[in-house]
Amino acid sequence: MLLILPAPWEKEGGFKPLPVITQGNMENNSNFGVVSGEYLVSAIVSTYNAERFIRGKLEDLLAQSIAKHIEIIVIDSGSQQNERRIVEEFQMRYRNIRYVRTEQRETIYQAWNRGIRLATGEFLCNANADDRLRSDCIETLLQSLRDHPECVLAYSDRIFTLEENATFEKHEFAGSVRFPPYSHFSLLEGCNIQAAPLWRRSLHTRFGYFDERYRSAADYEFWLRVSRFHNMYHVPLFLVLCFKCKESVSAGLLAHLEFLQIQKEYLSKFVPLIPPSNTLPPEELEKFLVLAAGTTHKTSDLLVELEAFSKLNPGFSMVHHYLGELYFKNDNMQLAKVNFVKAVIMEPHVQQYRESLDGFFKFHLFPILKYCEETDLADSNYLESRLCAGMACITLDRFQSAYKHYQQAFEIDPENPLARQNLIAVIKHLESVQ
């Protein structure tokens, strides 16, 4: 059951606030009492048991420098708390807030997709309930897209806090992240587009919606899907304050497995977008060969020198493959994967590079798969273990095994969207290869 509540002023006896400044055409949307084209930006706030954050989130969005041009869509995914009361309180004063509640809990991407379908703004922003924005964040991102019409999404750097409901202007600092300039490779290497990006709503007409097979990485998959055809823009400013939450959907084993599966899926798709490996001048090639043969070096010293060499010659695939091998031998799986990926993208026809990357995936995933498969039915984590095992099997191209795990997950909980959507996807794949 879907509950769409009118704003309080639309109820009998309610007051009607002053209208906001309008944009574009003025066709009426009879479902919600919202004027189509009235807002530049639709900010989607998904909430589940986030009553303690929702007031601060609404205040944060309403304090944006272009707040009168922002439509706020709150998707309450069957919360057991009373976000509705707080939202209605704000609706009494602000006409640009809409509230939708589902009786059953949805994943964050189901909620985002629901909000996108309701949105009227030219641009979209996912506004996490526990994050806070610099007062000109949305305006700055919007202006970046106006200045760079060839780009379809803008994102910024971010800072962290451990303090709930802190503001961007007043918070306890707990770290920061500066992302590199946007490139196809930087996005494939890691999801640099994270908190509160701004993107053109028209993308969903061409590319569809966030893939509901994923719990925590569907945004990464969607950005990769879009970036094969369009550029994105990095604004090198701190515009977002992120609350470090232990319950984040981006934490945990399944999140890690989803990321690996998506990255592997897009490797071959990104090959035409990445410049091929450089040919080094003879003196530089000789320098690399001397380094690579440096048996007298300590491994740590050799890694430092090779990293320095790779920064001077980032388009040379051989140094990345050699770095990948060294990091793999030193149990640094993250940097091993990064360098193996770089080598494969630059020269996908080199069998040794492909075998090294495949070897990494098998070495890394087989123990995880074994652990998940050994989880007992009586274990409270059994459903989660089936979902993790299924995702690991997809990454390893073991689709029959993936089918078995997702079928078991579906039998345990037929309403689980991850079990259902992944089971459907695996069945489609198996049918396509018969």
C-alpha positions in Angstrom: 0.0 0.0 0.0 1.3 3.4 -1.0 0.3 6.4 1.1 0.6 9.9 -0.6 -0.3 12.6 1.8 -1.4 16.0 0.7 0.3 19.0 2.2 -1.6 20.3 5.2 -2.7 23.5 3.4 -4.5 21.3 0.8 -6.8 19.9 3.6 -10.0 21.6 4.4 -9.4 24.6 6.5 -5.7 24.6 5.9 -3.8 27.8 4.9 -2.1 28.2 1.5 1.4 29.7 1.7 2.9 32.2 -0.7 3.9 30.6 -4.1 7.5 30.1 -4.9 9.2 31.7 -7.9 8.3 29.6 -10.9 10.5 28.1 -13.7 9.5 26.8 -17.1 6.1 25.8 -18.1 3.2 25.8 -15.6 1.2 22.7 -16.4 -0.6 21.3 -13.3 0.2 18.0 -11.7 -3.1 17.0 -10.3 -1.8 14.2 -8.2 0.2 16.3 -5.8 -0.9 19.9 -6.2 2.6 20.7 -7.5 3.2 22.8 -10.6 5.2 20.9 -13.3 8.4 22.8 -14.1 8.1 24.9 -11.0 11.4 23.7 -9.5 14.9 23.5 -10.9 16.1 20.7 -8.5 14.3 17.8 -6.9 16.0 16.6 -3.7 15.1 13.1 -2.7 15.3 12.2 1.0 14.8 8.5 1.7 14.1 7.7 5.4 13.8 4.6 7.5 13.9 5.0 11.3 15.6 8.3 10.9 13.3 10.5 13.0 16.3 12.0 14.9 17.7 13.2 11.6 14.8 14.3 9.5 14.2 17.8 11.1 17.8 18.7 10.6 17.8 17.4 7.0 14.7 19.5 6.1 16.2 22.6 7.8 19.5 21.9 5.9 17.7 21.8 2.5 15.5 24.8 3.3 18.7 26.8 4.2 20.2 26.2 0.7 20.9 29.4 -1.2 18.4 28.4 -3.9 15.9 26.8 -1.6 12.9 28.4 -3.3 13.9 26.5 -6.5 14.2 23.1 -4.7 11.5 20.5 -4.5 11.9 18.2 -1.5 10.5 14.7 -1.9 10.6 12.6 1.3 10.2 8.8 0.7 9.3 7.2 4.0 10.1 3.5 3.5 7.8 2.0 6.1 9.6 3.6 9.0 8.7 2.5 12.5 9.3 6.0 13.8 7.4 9.2 13.4 9.1 11.1 10.5 5.6 11.8 9.2 4.7 14.1 12.1 7.9 16.2 11.6 7.4 16.4 7.8 3.8 17.5 8.2 4.9 20.2 10.6 7.3 21.6 7.8 4.6 21.2 5.2 2.4 23.7 7.1 5.0 26.3 6.4 6.7 25.2 3.1 4.9 24.4 -0.1 7.8 22.6 -1.7 7.8 19.5 0.5 6.1 16.3 -0.6 5.8 13.1 1.5 5.2 9.6 0.3 5.1 6.6 2.6 5.2 2.9 1.7 3.8 0.3 4.2 6.6 -2.1 3.5 10.3 -1.2 3.9 12.1 -0.6 0.6 15.8 -0.6 -0.2 17.4 2.8 -0.6 17.4 2.4 -4.4 13.7 1.4 -4.5 13.1 4.6 -2.6 15.2 6.7 -4.9 13.6 5.3 -8.0 10.2 6.1 -6.5 11.3 9.6 -5.8 12.7 10.0 -9.3 9.4 9.0 -10.9 7.7 11.7 -8.8 10.3 14.4 -9.4 9.5 17.5 -11.5 12.9 19.2 -11.3 15.3 19.5 -14.2 18.0 18.2 -11.9 18.1 15.6 -9.1 20.0 15.2 -5.9 19.9 12.4 -3.4 19.9 14.0 0.0 20.9 11.5 2.7 19.0 12.1 5.9 22.1 12.2 8.1 24.4 14.3 5.7 24.5 18.1 5.7 25.4 20.5 2.9 27.3 23.8 2.7 24.6 26.5 2.2 25.6 27.0 -1.4 26.2 23.3 -2.3 23.3 22.7 -4.6 23.7 26.1 -6.3 27.5 25.5 -6.8 26.9 22.1 -8.4 24.0 23.5 -10.5 26.2 26.3 -11.8 28.9 23.8 -12.7 26.5 22.0 -14.9 25.3 25.2 -16.4 29.0 26.2 -17.2 29.7 22.7 -18.5 26.7 21.7 -20.6 28.6 18.7 -22.0 28.5 17.2 -18.5 25.5 15.4 -17.0 26.5 15.1 -13.3 28.5 17.3 -10.8 30.0 16.1 -7.5 32.3 17.6 -4.8 34.7 16.6 -2.1 33.4 15.8 1.4 34.3 16.0 5.0 33.3 13.7 7.9 32.0 14.0 11.4 31.1 11.6 14.2 28.6 14.1 15.6 24.9 13.5 14.8 23.0 16.5 13.4 26.0 18.7 13.2 25.9 21.4 10.5 28.4 22.1 7.8 29.3 25.4 9.6 29.6 23.9 13.0 30.8 20.3 13.5 33.6 18.2 14.9 36.0 17.3 12.1 36.7 13.6 11.6 38.5 13.4 8.3 38.0 14.4 4.7 38.3 13.1 1.1 39.5 14.9 -1.9 38.7 13.2 -5.1 40.8 13.3 -8.3 39.6 15.1 -11.4 37.0 13.2 -13.2 38.0 10.6 -15.8 36.6 7.4 -17.0 39.4 5.5 -15.4 39.2 7.3 -12.0 35.5 6.3 -11.9 36.1 2.7 -12.8 39.0 2.6 -10.3 36.7 3.6 -7.4 33.3 5.3 -6.8 34.4 8.9 -6.4 30.8 10.1 -6.9 29.3 9.6 -3.4 27.4 12.0 -1.2 24.9 14.5 -2.7 25.8 14.7 -6.4 23.6 16.6 -8.8 22.5 15.1 -12.1 20.2 15.8 -15.0 16.8 14.1 -14.6 16.7 13.4 -18.3 19.3 10.7 -17.8 16.7 8.3 -16.5 14.7 8.6 -19.8 17.7 7.1 -21.7 19.4 5.0 -19.1 16.6 3.8 -16.9 16.8 3.7 -13.1 19.0 2.5 -10.3 19.4 -1.3 -10.5 17.4 -2.7 -7.6 19.5 -5.9 -7.5 22.0 -4.1 -5.4 21.7 -3.0 -1.7 24.6 -0.5 -1.7 26.3 -0.1 -5.1 23.5 0.7 -7.5 24.5 4.3 -7.7 28.0 3.2 -8.7 26.6 1.0 -11.4 24.4 3.8 -12.7 27.2 6.3 -12.9 29.3 3.8 -14.8 26.4 3.0 -17.1 26.0 6.7 -17.9 29.7 7.6 -18.1 30.2 5.4 -21.1 28.4 8.0 -23.1 28.6 11.3 -21.1 31.2 13.2 -19.1 30.8 14.2 -15.4 32.3 17.2 -13.5 34.3 17.2 -10.3 34.0 20.4 -8.2 37.2 20.6 -6.1 35.5 22.0 -3.1 34.3 20.6 0.2 30.5 21.0 -0.1 29.2 18.0 1.9 29.4 16.9 5.5 28.9 13.2 6.0 28.0 11.6 9.2 30.0 8.4 9.8 27.4 5.8 10.7 28.1 2.2 11.6 24.8 1.1 10.1 25.6 2.6 6.7 24.4 0.4 3.8 27.8 0.9 2.2 29.4 -1.1 4.9 29.7 -4.9 5.1 30.6 -7.9 3.0 27.7 -7.6 0.5 28.6 -4.0 -0.3 32.2 -5.1 -1.1 31.0 -8.0 -3.3 28.6 -5.8 -5.2 31.4 -3.3 -5.9 33.7 -6.0 -7.2 31.0 -7.5 -9.4 30.1 -4.2 -10.9 33.7 -3.2 -11.5 34.4 -6.5 -13.2 31.3 -6.2 -15.4 32.3 -2.8 -16.7 36.0 -3.6 -17.3 35.5 -4.7 -20.9 32.9 -2.0 -21.5 35.4 0.7 -20.6 38.3 -0.5 -22.7 37.4 1.7 -25.7 37.3 4.8 -23.4 40.7 4.4 -21.9 43.8 5.5 -23.8 46.0 2.5 -24.7 49.3 1.8 -23.0 52.2 4.2 -23.8 55.4 3.1 -25.4 58.3 4.4 -23.3 61.4 6.0 -24.7 64.3 3.5 -24.7 66.0 5.2 -21.7 62.8 5.1 -19.6 62.1 1.5 -20.5 65.7 0.6 -19.5 65.1 2.4 -16.2 62.0 0.3 -15.6 63.7 -3.0 -16.4 66.5 -2.2 -14.0 64.0 -1.4 -11.3 62.0 -4.6 -12.0 65.2 -6.7 -11.9 66.3 -5.0 -8.6 66.7 -8.1 -6.5 68.8 -6.2 -4.0 66.0 -3.9 -3.2 63.8 -4.4 -0.1 60.2 -4.9 -1.3 59.1 -1.8 0.5 61.8 0.3 -1.2 61.1 -1.3 -4.6 57.3 -0.4 -4.2 58.2 3.2 -3.4 60.4 3.5 -6.5 57.9 1.8 -8.8 55.1 3.9 -7.5 57.1 7.0 -8.2 57.9 5.6 -11.7 54.2 4.9 -12.3 53.3 8.5 -11.4 55.7 9.7 -14.0 54.5 7.2 -16.6 50.8 6.5 -15.6 50.0 5.2 -19.1 52.6 2.4 -19.1 50.7 -0.9 -18.4 53.8 -3.0 -17.6 54.6 -1.1 -14.4 51.0 -1.4 -13.2 51.1 -5.2 -13.7 54.4 -5.5 -11.9 53.1 -3.4 -9.0 50.0 -5.6 -8.9 52.2 -8.7 -8.5 54.2 -7.1 -5.8 51.2 -5.9 -3.8 49.6 -9.3 -4.2 52.6 -11.0 -2.8 52.5 -8.6 0.1 48.8 -9.3 0.8 47.7 -5.8 -0.2 44.7 -6.9 -2.1 43.2 -3.4 -2.7 46.3 -2.0 -4.4 46.9 -5.3 -6.2 43.4 -5.1 -7.7 43.8 -1.4 -8.6 47.0 -2.1 -10.6 45.8 -5.3 -12.2 42.7 -3.4 -13.4 44.8 -0.6 -14.8 47.0 -3.1 -16.8 44.0 -5.0 -18.2 42.2 -1.8 -19.3 45.3 -0.4 -21.1 46.1 -3.7 -22.8 43.2 -6.1 -22.7 44.7 -8.4 -25.3 47.7 -9.3 -23.1 46.8 -12.8 -21.7 49.2 -12.5 -18.7 47.4 -9.4 -17.5 44.0 -11.0 -17.8 45.2 -14.1 -16.0 46.6 -12.1 -13.2 43.3 -10.3 -12.7 41.3 -13.5 -12.9 43.7 -15.0 -10.4 43.1 -12.1 -8.0 39.3 -12.5 -8.2 39.6 -16.3 -7.5 42.1 -16.0 -4.7 40.0 -13.2 -3.0 36.5 -14.6 -3.6 36.9 -18.4 -3.1 37.5 -18.1 0.7 34.5 -15.8 1.0 32.4 -18.1 -1.0 33.4 -21.1 1.1 32.6 -19.2 4.3 29.2 -18.2 3.1 28.3 -21.7 1.8 29.2 -23.2 5.1 26.8 -21.0 7.0 24.2 -23.2 8.7 20.5 -22.8 8.0 19.8 -22.1 11.7 22.3 -19.2 11.7 20.7 -15.8 11.9 22.9 -14.7 9.0 21.9 -17.4 6.7 19.9 -15.2 4.3 22.7 -12.7 4.2 25.2 -15.5 3.4 23.0 -16.7 0.5 23.0 -13.1 -0.9 26.7 -12.8 -0.5 27.4 -16.2 -2.0 25.2 -15.4 -5.0 27.0 -12.2 -5.7 30.4 -13.8 -5.4 29.3 -16.5 -7.9 28.1 -13.9 -10.4 31.5 -12.3 -10.2 33.2 -15.6 -10.8 30.8 -16.4 -13.7 29.4 -19.3 -11.8 25.8 -18.6 -12.7 24.3 -22.0 -11.9 25.7 -21.8 -8.4 24.4 -18.2 -8.2 21.0 -19.5 -9.1 21.1 -22.0 -6.3 22.0 -19.4 -3.7 19.5 -16.9 -4.8 16.8 -19.6 -5.0 17.5 -20.5 -1.4 17.4 -16.8 -0.4 14.1 -16.4 -2.1 12.6 -19.4 -0.4 13.6 -18.0 3.0 12.2 -14.5 2.2 10.1 -14.2 -1.0 9.6 -10.5 -0.3 13.4 -9.8 -0.2 14.0 -7.5 -3.2 17.7 -8.5 -3.5 16.8 -12.2 -3.6 14.0 -11.7 -6.0 15.7 -9.3 -8.5 19.0 -11.2 -8.6 17.1 -14.5 -9.1 15.3 -13.0 -12.1 18.5 -11.6 -13.5 20.4 -14.9 -13.2 17.5 -16.8 -14.8 17.5 -14.4 -17.7 21.3 -14.9 -18.1 21.0 -18.6 -18.0 18.2 -18.6 -20.6 20.3 -16.3 -22.9 23.2 -18.6 -23.0 21.3 -21.9 -23.6 
